[in-house]
Amino acid sequence: MSIVLNGTVKAEQNDRSSTDGTGDFAIRDTNTPWTIEHDGYSEVLAIAIPRARIEDVLGPARLFASLTVEGHQPVATLARSFLTRMLDQADRMRPEVAERMAGVGIDLVVASLAERIAREVPEPVHGSLVVQRAKAHVEANLHDQTLDPPQLAAAVGVSLRRLQQLFQERGQHISDWIWRRRLEVASKRLSDPACAHLPIGMVAYEAGFTSQAHFSRRFKKHHGMSPLEYRHAAILQNRR
């Protein structure tokens, strides 16, 4: 992620040209060559963001790399302010707190990109927006134990077949995505010291699992240890 703090930066990547002014930001795909030209004096803040955190929601980087996200847009302003302030305070945060805050910042970046992509017309981008809306619905409704692919398709206004196709084009399956996100949310809560008082059954229920036994089976298959073992290991790690 490239945030222009002062000046103007011109860039080209994936046959797309952009001119970013003060306050604007863009994503550079580090797997693809790009060129940058500084128009006079400029200052740029570069932040490395895990590829999967963006591509899992918006699709391949070629769809959004080098799109200028104008700094005056409300969500973009919030994202830039949050990240720059967080970097100023990072050394004073506990590692687990810093990780959670970084996740919030990345979510704001993704929301900014989704808002920017919405102005694009090509069909691949439209498909990415449908998938982004579907994933946002999953995030907001993980606690709903009835959430399944047909319900998700209805929520975003497309046929189940179309939604399955869009996920498959991105190398994903709807059901796998839902269960993966449920496990990831449960894992974060189990490793979060602030949630150490929560019974494992409650963690499972809040992540959308129908029973603790079902949760334990899926969790152990995914992590190679039981939820309780995972929590104990995380506690030991946090104490080091």
C-alpha positions as CSV (number, residue, x, y, z in Angstrom):
1,M,0.0,0.0,0.0
2,S,1.5,3.3,-1.1
3,I,0.2,6.5,0.7
4,V,1.3,9.8,-0.6
5,L,2.0,12.1,2.3
6,N,3.3,15.0,0.2
7,G,3.7,15.8,-3.5
8,T,2.5,13.8,-6.5
9,V,3.4,10.3,-7.7
10,K,2.7,8.8,-11.1
11,A,2.7,5.0,-11.5
12,E,2.0,2.4,-14.1
13,Q,1.1,-1.3,-13.5
14,N,-1.0,-3.8,-15.4
15,D,-1.6,-1.4,-18.3
16,R,-3.1,1.1,-15.8
17,S,-1.7,4.6,-15.2
18,S,-2.4,6.6,-12.1
19,T,-1.5,9.9,-10.6
20,D,-1.7,10.0,-6.8
21,G,-1.7,13.3,-5.0
22,T,-1.3,14.2,-1.3
23,G,-3.6,12.0,0.8
24,D,-4.3,9.5,-2.0
25,F,-3.3,5.8,-1.8
26,A,-2.9,2.8,-4.1
27,I,-2.1,-0.8,-3.9
28,R,1.0,-2.1,-5.8
29,D,1.1,-5.8,-6.7
30,T,4.6,-6.9,-5.7
31,N,4.3,-9.9,-8.1
32,T,4.1,-7.7,-11.1
33,P,6.6,-5.0,-12.3
34,W,5.5,-1.4,-12.0
35,T,7.1,2.0,-12.6
36,I,6.9,5.1,-10.4
37,E,7.8,8.7,-11.3
38,H,7.9,11.3,-8.6
39,D,6.8,14.8,-9.8
40,G,9.3,16.9,-7.9
41,Y,9.6,16.4,-4.1
42,S,7.3,13.8,-2.6
43,E,7.0,11.7,0.5
44,V,5.4,8.2,0.3
45,L,4.5,5.9,3.2
46,A,4.7,2.2,2.1
47,I,2.9,-0.4,4.2
48,A,3.2,-4.2,3.4
49,I,-0.2,-5.8,3.5
50,P,-0.7,-9.6,3.4
51,R,-1.9,-10.4,-0.2
52,A,-4.6,-12.9,1.0
53,R,-6.3,-10.3,3.2
54,I,-7.2,-8.3,0.2
55,E,-7.5,-10.9,-2.6
56,D,-9.8,-13.1,-0.5
57,V,-12.3,-10.3,-0.5
58,L,-11.8,-8.4,-3.7
59,G,-10.3,-11.1,-6.0
60,P,-7.0,-11.0,-7.9
61,A,-4.8,-8.0,-7.5
62,R,-4.9,-7.1,-11.2
63,L,-8.5,-5.9,-10.6
64,F,-7.4,-3.1,-8.2
65,A,-3.6,-2.7,-8.4
66,S,-2.7,1.0,-9.2
67,L,-6.2,2.2,-8.9
68,T,-6.0,5.6,-7.2
69,V,-8.1,5.8,-4.0
70,E,-8.8,9.5,-3.6
71,G,-7.9,10.7,-0.1
72,H,-11.0,12.9,0.2
73,Q,-13.3,9.9,0.1
74,P,-14.8,9.3,3.6
75,V,-13.7,5.7,4.1
76,A,-10.3,6.4,2.5
77,T,-9.8,9.3,4.9
78,L,-10.6,7.1,7.9
79,A,-8.3,4.3,6.6
80,R,-5.4,6.6,6.1
81,S,-5.8,8.4,9.4
82,F,-6.2,5.1,11.3
83,L,-3.1,3.5,9.8
84,T,-0.8,6.5,10.2
85,R,-1.9,7.0,13.8
86,M,-1.6,3.3,14.6
87,L,2.0,3.3,13.2
88,D,2.8,6.1,15.6
89,Q,1.5,4.1,18.6
90,A,2.6,0.6,17.5
91,D,5.6,0.5,19.8
92,R,3.4,1.1,22.8
93,M,0.9,-1.7,22.0
94,R,1.1,-5.3,23.1
95,P,1.6,-7.6,20.1
96,E,-1.9,-9.1,20.3
97,V,-3.4,-5.6,20.4
98,A,-1.3,-4.4,17.5
99,E,-2.4,-7.4,15.5
100,R,-6.0,-6.7,16.1
101,M,-5.7,-3.1,15.3
102,A,-3.8,-3.9,12.1
103,G,-6.7,-6.1,11.1
104,V,-9.1,-3.2,11.6
105,G,-6.9,-1.0,9.4
106,I,-6.7,-3.6,6.6
107,D,-10.5,-3.9,6.7
108,L,-10.8,-0.1,6.2
109,V,-8.4,-0.4,3.3
110,V,-10.5,-3.1,1.7
111,A,-13.6,-1.1,2.2
112,S,-11.9,1.9,0.5
113,L,-10.9,-0.2,-2.4
114,A,-14.4,-1.8,-2.7
115,E,-15.8,1.8,-2.9
116,R,-13.3,2.7,-5.6
117,I,-13.8,-0.4,-7.6
118,A,-17.6,0.2,-7.6
119,R,-17.0,3.0,-10.1
120,E,-15.4,0.5,-12.6
121,V,-17.6,-0.9,-15.3
122,P,-16.0,-4.2,-16.5
123,E,-17.8,-7.4,-15.7
124,P,-14.9,-9.0,-13.8
125,V,-15.0,-6.1,-11.4
126,H,-18.8,-6.4,-11.1
127,G,-18.3,-10.1,-10.2
128,S,-15.7,-9.1,-7.5
129,L,-18.2,-6.7,-6.0
130,V,-20.8,-9.5,-5.7
131,V,-18.2,-11.7,-4.0
132,Q,-17.2,-8.8,-1.8
133,R,-20.8,-8.2,-0.7
134,A,-21.2,-11.9,-0.1
135,K,-18.2,-12.1,2.1
136,A,-19.2,-8.9,4.0
137,H,-22.6,-10.6,4.6
138,V,-20.8,-13.7,6.0
139,E,-18.7,-11.5,8.3
140,A,-21.8,-9.8,9.7
141,N,-23.8,-13.1,10.1
142,L,-21.2,-15.7,11.2
143,H,-23.2,-16.2,14.4
144,D,-26.2,-17.3,12.3
145,Q,-26.1,-21.1,12.4
146,T,-28.5,-21.3,9.4
147,L,-26.2,-19.3,7.1
148,D,-25.6,-21.4,4.0
149,P,-24.8,-20.9,0.3
150,P,-28.5,-20.6,-0.8
151,Q,-29.2,-18.0,1.9
152,L,-26.1,-16.1,1.0
153,A,-27.0,-16.0,-2.7
154,A,-30.4,-14.7,-1.9
155,A,-28.9,-12.0,0.4
156,V,-26.7,-10.6,-2.3
157,G,-29.4,-10.9,-5.0
158,V,-27.9,-13.5,-7.4
159,S,-28.6,-17.1,-8.2
160,L,-26.8,-19.8,-6.2
161,R,-25.3,-21.1,-9.4
162,R,-23.9,-17.6,-10.3
163,L,-22.5,-17.1,-6.8
164,Q,-20.8,-20.6,-6.9
165,Q,-19.3,-19.7,-10.3
166,L,-17.9,-16.4,-9.0
167,F,-16.3,-18.1,-6.0
168,Q,-14.9,-20.9,-8.1
169,E,-13.4,-18.4,-10.5
170,R,-11.4,-17.2,-7.5
171,G,-10.4,-20.7,-6.5
172,Q,-12.8,-20.9,-3.6
173,H,-16.0,-22.7,-2.5
174,I,-18.8,-20.9,-0.7
175,S,-19.2,-23.5,2.1
176,D,-15.5,-23.8,2.6
177,W,-15.2,-20.0,2.9
178,I,-18.0,-19.8,5.6
179,W,-16.5,-22.6,7.7
180,R,-13.0,-21.2,7.3
181,R,-14.1,-17.8,8.5
182,R,-15.9,-19.4,11.5
183,L,-12.8,-21.2,12.5
184,E,-10.6,-18.1,12.1
185,V,-12.9,-16.0,14.2
186,A,-13.1,-18.8,16.9
187,S,-9.3,-19.2,16.8
188,K,-8.8,-15.4,17.4
189,R,-11.1,-15.5,20.4
190,L,-9.4,-18.5,21.8
191,S,-6.0,-16.9,21.6
192,D,-7.2,-13.5,22.8
193,P,-6.4,-12.9,26.5
194,A,-9.5,-10.7,26.8
195,C,-11.7,-13.7,25.9
196,A,-10.0,-16.2,28.2
197,H,-13.0,-16.2,30.5
198,L,-15.4,-17.4,27.8
199,P,-16.4,-21.0,27.8
200,I,-15.4,-22.9,24.7
201,G,-19.0,-23.7,24.0
202,M,-19.9,-20.0,23.9
203,V,-17.0,-19.3,21.5
204,A,-18.3,-22.1,19.3
205,Y,-21.9,-20.8,19.4
206,E,-20.9,-17.2,18.7
207,A,-18.9,-18.4,15.6
208,G,-22.0,-20.2,14.2
209,F,-21.3,-23.8,15.2
210,T,-24.4,-25.8,16.2
211,S,-22.7,-27.7,19.0
212,Q,-19.4,-27.8,20.9
213,A,-18.7,-31.3,19.6
214,H,-19.2,-30.2,16.0
215,F,-16.9,-27.3,16.6
216,S,-14.2,-29.5,18.3
217,R,-14.2,-31.9,15.4
218,R,-13.7,-29.2,12.7
219,F,-11.2,-27.3,14.8
220,K,-9.0,-30.3,15.5
221,K,-9.1,-31.3,11.8
222,H,-8.0,-27.8,10.8
223,H,-5.5,-27.0,13.6
224,G,-4.3,-30.5,14.6
225,M,-5.3,-29.8,18.3
226,S,-8.4,-29.4,20.3
227,P,-9.8,-25.9,21.1
228,L,-8.7,-26.3,24.7
229,E,-5.2,-27.3,23.7
230,Y,-5.1,-24.3,21.3
231,R,-6.1,-21.9,24.0
232,H,-3.5,-23.2,26.4
233,A,-0.8,-23.0,23.8
234,A,-1.8,-19.4,23.0
235,I,-1.7,-18.5,26.7
236,L,1.8,-19.8,27.0
237,Q,2.9,-18.0,23.9
238,N,1.5,-14.7,25.2
239,R,3.3,-15.0,28.5
240,R,6.7,-15.3,26.8
